[in-house]
Amino acid sequence: MTRKVGFVCMIILLLLGGFGCRRLQLQLKPPIEEMEDNRGNEDPFQKMIGIEKTPNEENSENEVVEQKKEDDAVVRKFEDGLPDEVVMALEYKKYPMHHHYVLVLAEGANIREKPSADARSLKKATWHERINVLAEVEGEHLKEYGSNGWCHVFWEEEGDTQHGYIFSQLVQVRSFQWDKMYQAIEQLRQAAKTKDIKHISNYKNANGVPPLYHGQKKDKYGTVADQVAPAYVEPNKDAEFRYIEDGTIVYVSEKQEMFYKINSHSFEGKYWVHQKYVSDYPTINEIKKVVVVDRKNQNQAVFEWKDGKWHLISYTLATTGQKAQFKMETPLGYFMAIQTVDRFLYLDDITEEIKGYAPYAIRYNGGSYIHGVPVAFIEDGEEQIDPGEEEYLFSIGTVSLSHRCVRNYTSHAKFLYDWIDIGSSAVIVIE
């Protein structure tokens, strides 16, 4: 009798132990990869106690765990979409692209099947290639970089969309900043409706060489004393001042003797500018067309006001000015579209002799233009031969490289040249 009781107790303990292990196993799920490898294998604990999950119950649990892991891995998603106040109405479509992309910073960077250095390489990216991006995700931590960040990218290949992952330290994420662009164009449109809008005019210092700032050629904001207007804190030339760039849109609120009191979306505060530097030609009654250049992301978008809404009519890559010897950064701010020329000549940095031309140019600031791909003349003795226009330049949309202008693909520059209306158009440079 004692042996029977002991045997029954041992069986009960085994069963209870089985239940305890089963509870522990449910709490400590193996990694998803292991779950997928073991899928379909029979659970020995379930078999021992005679309890089996239905296929639906097992699949439901696995789906929840897998979905949680996927959600946890995504750090940031990139979704296309304009502000509700902007209508997509593209008129230029030569270089279609996603609204978010990466710029590859390493030649031969691997795009892999999964966010892991051990995953199969699907392709190798080229230096400064632009690739569409869907999300930033967490993947394998690479100790030498101190990061586990990866980018989920996609591209077209033989008519099919391919997906892969590239390590985030090897790329730079870029986007079209739609919200910031919309805010800039709308506040300019509203200001033009209610304010006396003019612009600074001193192209080639035609209205007067500006005074030096405390003996220096730059003011405290870094603006160079060339093709600018001195803007004083008081309406006299002995007061403290700063420089304001040629072409800058300003709003006149008061006139006192020979000075206008002005402010602008391009800078904070109010200043007094001698009226010889302030132009109302062409007269601006309404802002209808705006080109927004993004210096940070090296791209641009073009907007037109019609039927009571802003319409996005093109968006593409661009190259802005570089801060380097013989070069200058493209200035930030709100500028008038002042002039169009079918081509303007540019000079050699060293000899200062004519070297070539840039086609389909829109001048908006000093000697700064939006233009097509520059063309260098072919030297033939004393003769300069025009080799013809060039459409494409791989460096457009990569890093800042120009002398100060905004480079476009030539076909897009021609599109803008034909579209712009001097007197109701502006150029805004953001970052």
C-alpha positions in Angstrom: 0.0 0.0 0.0 2.8 2.4 0.9 4.6 1.6 -2.4 1.4 2.4 -4.4 1.0 5.8 -2.6 4.6 6.7 -3.3 4.3 5.7 -6.9 1.1 7.9 -7.4 2.8 10.8 -5.6 5.8 10.5 -8.0 3.5 10.6 -11.0 1.7 13.7 -9.6 5.0 15.5 -9.1 6.2 14.7 -12.6 2.9 16.0 -14.0 3.2 19.2 -11.9 6.8 19.6 -13.0 5.6 19.3 -16.6 3.1 22.1 -16.1 5.7 24.2 -14.4 8.2 23.7 -17.3 5.4 24.4 -19.8 4.7 27.8 -18.1 8.4 28.6 -18.2 8.7 27.8 -21.8 5.8 30.0 -22.8 7.4 32.9 -21.0 10.9 32.4 -22.5 10.2 32.1 -26.2 13.2 31.4 -28.3 14.3 34.0 -31.0 12.0 34.3 -34.0 14.6 32.6 -36.2 14.6 29.6 -34.0 10.9 29.5 -33.8 10.8 29.4 -37.6 13.4 26.6 -37.8 11.4 24.5 -35.2 8.0 25.3 -36.7 6.0 22.0 -37.0 8.0 20.1 -34.4 5.9 18.5 -31.7 6.3 20.0 -28.2 7.3 17.1 -25.8 5.7 18.7 -22.8 2.4 19.1 -24.7 2.6 15.4 -25.7 3.4 14.3 -22.1 0.4 16.0 -20.5 -2.0 15.4 -23.5 -2.7 19.1 -24.3 -2.2 20.4 -27.9 -2.7 23.9 -29.3 -4.9 24.3 -32.4 -3.0 25.6 -35.5 -4.9 28.9 -35.3 -3.8 29.5 -31.7 -0.2 28.7 -32.5 -0.1 30.9 -35.6 -1.8 33.7 -33.7 0.8 33.7 -31.0 3.7 33.6 -33.5 2.2 36.4 -35.5 1.9 38.6 -32.4 5.6 38.0 -31.4 6.9 38.5 -34.9 4.9 41.7 -35.3 6.2 43.1 -32.0 9.7 42.4 -33.1 9.2 44.1 -36.4 7.6 47.2 -34.8 10.4 47.4 -32.2 13.1 47.2 -35.0 11.7 50.2 -36.9 13.3 53.4 -35.5 11.8 55.8 -38.1 9.5 55.4 -41.1 9.6 57.6 -44.2 6.3 58.1 -45.9 5.6 60.2 -49.0 3.0 62.9 -48.7 2.5 66.6 -49.1 0.8 68.9 -46.7 -3.0 68.9 -47.2 -2.8 72.5 -48.5 -0.6 71.5 -51.5 -1.8 69.8 -54.6 0.5 67.4 -56.5 0.4 68.6 -60.1 3.7 67.8 -61.7 4.6 69.4 -65.0 8.2 68.3 -65.1 8.7 64.6 -64.6 12.1 63.7 -66.2 13.8 62.4 -63.1 11.1 60.8 -60.9 12.2 60.0 -57.3 11.0 59.1 -53.9 10.5 61.9 -51.4 13.0 60.3 -49.0 16.4 58.8 -50.1 19.9 58.1 -49.0 23.2 59.4 -50.4 25.8 56.7 -50.4 29.1 57.9 -48.8 31.2 54.8 -49.4 32.2 53.2 -52.7 31.1 49.6 -52.9 28.8 49.7 -49.8 26.9 46.4 -49.6 23.1 46.4 -49.8 22.1 43.2 -47.9 19.2 40.9 -47.7 18.8 41.6 -43.9 20.2 44.2 -41.5 23.2 42.2 -40.8 26.8 42.1 -42.0 26.5 38.3 -42.4 23.4 38.6 -44.7 23.7 38.0 -48.4 24.8 41.0 -50.4 22.2 41.9 -53.0 24.2 44.6 -54.8 27.0 47.1 -54.2 26.2 50.8 -54.1 28.4 53.4 -55.8 29.8 56.5 -54.2 27.2 59.3 -54.1 24.5 57.1 -55.5 21.0 58.1 -54.4 18.7 55.2 -53.3 15.1 55.4 -52.1 14.6 54.7 -48.4 11.6 53.4 -46.5 12.8 53.3 -42.9 15.6 53.4 -40.4 15.7 50.1 -38.5 17.7 48.4 -35.7 19.8 45.5 -36.9 23.2 43.9 -36.1 25.4 46.1 -34.0 28.7 46.7 -35.7 31.3 47.2 -33.0 33.8 49.1 -35.1 31.1 51.7 -35.9 29.4 51.7 -32.5 26.0 51.5 -34.1 23.2 49.0 -34.9 21.4 51.4 -37.3 20.5 50.2 -40.8 18.4 51.7 -43.6 15.7 49.8 -45.4 16.1 50.8 -49.1 14.5 49.9 -52.4 15.2 50.4 -56.0 14.0 49.3 -59.5 15.7 46.5 -61.3 14.5 45.1 -64.6 11.0 46.4 -64.0 10.8 45.0 -60.4 11.1 46.7 -57.1 13.9 45.3 -55.0 14.4 45.7 -51.2 17.5 45.6 -49.0 19.4 47.0 -46.1 22.5 49.3 -46.0 24.4 50.2 -42.9 23.4 53.7 -41.8 26.9 54.9 -41.1 27.7 54.5 -44.9 24.8 56.8 -46.0 23.2 60.1 -45.3 19.4 60.2 -45.2 17.9 63.0 -47.2 14.3 64.2 -47.7 12.2 66.9 -49.3 11.2 69.1 -46.4 7.6 69.6 -47.5 6.3 71.2 -44.3 9.1 73.7 -44.1 8.8 74.5 -47.8 5.0 75.1 -47.5 5.5 77.3 -44.4 8.0 79.4 -46.3 6.0 80.0 -49.4 2.7 80.6 -47.6 4.1 83.2 -45.2 5.7 85.0 -48.2 2.3 84.9 -50.1 0.5 86.3 -47.0 3.1 89.1 -46.5 2.8 90.1 -50.2 -1.0 90.6 -49.8 -0.7 93.0 -46.9 2.7 94.6 -46.9 4.7 97.0 -49.0 7.0 94.5 -50.6 10.3 95.5 -52.2 13.8 94.1 -52.6 17.4 95.1 -52.0 19.1 96.2 -55.2 22.9 96.5 -55.5 23.9 94.2 -58.4 27.6 94.7 -59.1 27.6 97.5 -56.5 25.8 99.7 -59.1 24.0 101.7 -56.3 27.1 102.2 -54.2 30.0 100.3 -52.8 29.0 99.4 -49.2 31.1 100.8 -46.3 33.4 98.4 -44.5 32.1 96.9 -41.2 34.4 98.2 -38.5 37.2 98.1 -41.1 36.4 94.5 -42.1 34.9 93.1 -45.3 32.5 90.9 -43.4 29.9 91.8 -40.9 29.2 89.9 -37.6 26.9 87.6 -39.5 29.6 86.6 -42.0 28.0 88.5 -45.0 30.7 89.9 -47.3 30.7 93.6 -48.3 29.9 93.0 -52.0 26.6 93.5 -53.8 24.9 94.2 -50.5 23.2 97.2 -48.7 24.2 98.5 -45.3 21.2 98.2 -43.0 21.4 100.5 -39.9 19.8 100.2 -36.5 19.0 103.9 -36.7 18.2 106.1 -39.8 21.8 107.6 -40.0 25.0 106.4 -41.5 26.9 106.6 -38.2 24.8 103.9 -36.5 25.7 100.2 -36.1 24.8 98.3 -39.2 24.8 94.9 -41.0 24.8 93.9 -44.6 21.7 92.7 -46.5 22.2 90.7 -49.7 21.2 92.0 -53.1 17.8 90.6 -54.1 16.5 90.0 -50.6 12.8 90.6 -50.3 12.0 93.3 -47.7 8.8 94.9 -46.3 8.8 98.7 -45.9 6.9 99.9 -42.9 8.1 103.6 -42.6 10.1 106.2 -44.5 12.2 108.9 -42.9 14.1 111.4 -45.0 16.3 109.2 -47.3 15.8 105.9 -45.4 13.3 103.1 -45.5 12.5 101.1 -42.3 12.4 97.5 -43.4 12.1 94.0 -42.0 12.2 90.6 -43.8 11.6 86.9 -43.4 15.3 86.5 -44.2 16.5 88.0 -40.9 15.3 89.1 -37.5 14.7 92.6 -36.4 14.0 95.9 -38.2 16.6 98.2 -39.9 17.0 101.4 -41.8 18.3 101.2 -45.4 19.0 104.1 -47.7 16.4 104.3 -50.4 18.9 104.0 -53.2 19.4 100.4 -52.2 15.7 99.5 -52.2 13.9 98.7 -55.4 10.2 98.3 -56.3 10.9 97.4 -59.9 9.3 95.2 -61.0 6.3 96.1 -58.8 5.1 93.2 -56.8 1.4 92.8 -56.2 1.2 89.1 -55.6 3.6 86.1 -55.2 2.4 83.4 -57.6 5.5 81.3 -58.3 8.2 80.2 -55.9 11.3 78.0 -56.3 12.4 76.6 -52.9 16.0 75.4 -52.7 17.1 73.2 -49.8 20.8 73.8 -49.0 20.9 71.0 -46.5 19.4 68.2 -48.6 20.7 69.5 -52.0 17.2 69.4 -53.6 14.5 71.8 -54.6 10.8 72.1 -55.3 8.8 74.4 -57.5 5.3 75.8 -56.5 2.6 77.7 -58.2 -0.4 79.5 -56.7 -3.5 78.8 -58.7 -7.2 78.1 -58.1 -6.8 79.2 -54.5 -4.1 76.6 -53.6 -0.4 75.9 -53.9 0.5 73.4 -56.6 3.7 71.4 -56.6 4.7 71.4 -60.3 8.2 69.9 -60.0 10.8 68.6 -57.5 14.3 67.5 -58.3 17.9 67.5 -57.1 20.1 70.6 -57.0 23.6 71.6 -56.2 24.4 74.8 -54.1 27.5 76.8 -53.4 30.5 75.5 -51.6 32.3 77.3 -48.8 35.8 77.1 -50.2 38.6 79.1 -52.0 37.1 81.0 -55.0 33.6 79.8 -53.9 30.9 80.9 -51.6 27.9 79.2 -49.9 24.5 79.9 -51.5 22.9 82.4 -49.0 19.8 81.5 -47.1 16.8 83.7 -47.4 13.9 85.0 -49.4 14.8 86.6 -52.8 13.2 88.1 -55.8 13.4 86.4 -59.2 15.0 89.5 -60.8 16.2 88.6 -64.3 16.4 85.8 -66.8 19.2 85.2 -69.3 19.4 82.4 -71.8 23.1 82.0 -70.8 25.7 83.8 -68.7 29.4 83.6 -69.0 31.6 82.4 -66.2 35.3 83.1 -65.6 38.3 80.9 -64.8 39.1 81.0 -61.0 42.8 81.7 -61.6 43.1 83.6 -64.9 39.7 85.4 -64.6 39.2 84.9 -68.3 36.0 83.6 -69.9 35.9 79.8 -69.5 32.4 78.8 -70.4 28.7 79.5 -69.9 25.7 78.3 -67.9 22.4 78.0 -69.8 18.8 79.1 -68.9 19.6 81.2 -65.9 17.4 83.0 -63.4 19.2 85.7 -61.4 17.9 86.2 -57.8 20.8 87.4 -55.7 23.9 89.3 -56.7 25.7 87.1 -59.2 23.7 84.0 -58.1 21.6 82.2 -60.6 19.6 79.0 -60.9 20.9 77.5 -64.1 21.6 74.4 -66.1 24.8 72.3 -66.3 27.8 74.6 -67.0 29.5 74.2 -70.3 33.3 74.8 -70.8 34.4 76.1 -74.1 36.9 74.1 -76.1 40.0 76.1 -76.7 41.3 76.0 -80.3 44.1 78.5 -80.5 42.5 81.9 -80.0 39.1 80.6 -80.7 36.6 79.2 -78.2 34.3 76.6 -79.5 30.9 75.8 -77.9 30.6 72.0 -77.6 26.8 72.3 -77.0 24.6 72.0 -74.0 25.0 69.2 -71.5 21.9 67.8 -69.8 23.2 65.7 -66.9 25.8 66.0 -64.2 26.2 63.2 -61.7 27.3 65.5 -58.9 24.0 67.4 -58.9 22.2 66.7 -55.7 25.2 65.2 -53.9 27.2 67.8 -52.0 27.7 71.6 -52.3 30.1 72.3 -55.2 29.1 75.4 -57.1 30.7 78.8 -56.8 27.4 80.2 -55.3 24.7 79.4 -57.9 22.1 76.7 -57.8 22.8 74.0 -60.5 20.0 72.1 -62.1 19.7 69.5 -64.8 19.6 71.6 -68.0 16.1 70.4 -69.0 14.8 71.5 -65.6 16.6 74.9 -65.8 14.9 75.4 -69.2 11.6 74.4 -67.7 12.0 77.1 -65.0 13.4 79.7 -67.5 10.2 79.3 -69.6 7.9 79.2 -66.5 9.1 82.0 -64.3 7.3 85.4 -64.3 9.5 88.3 -63.2 7.5 90.5 -60.9 5.4 87.7 -59.2 8.1 85.0 -58.6 10.5 84.4 -55.8 13.4 82.1 -54.8 13.6 80.9 -51.2 16.7 79.1 -49.9 16.2 77.0 -46.7 18.2 74.6 -44.7 
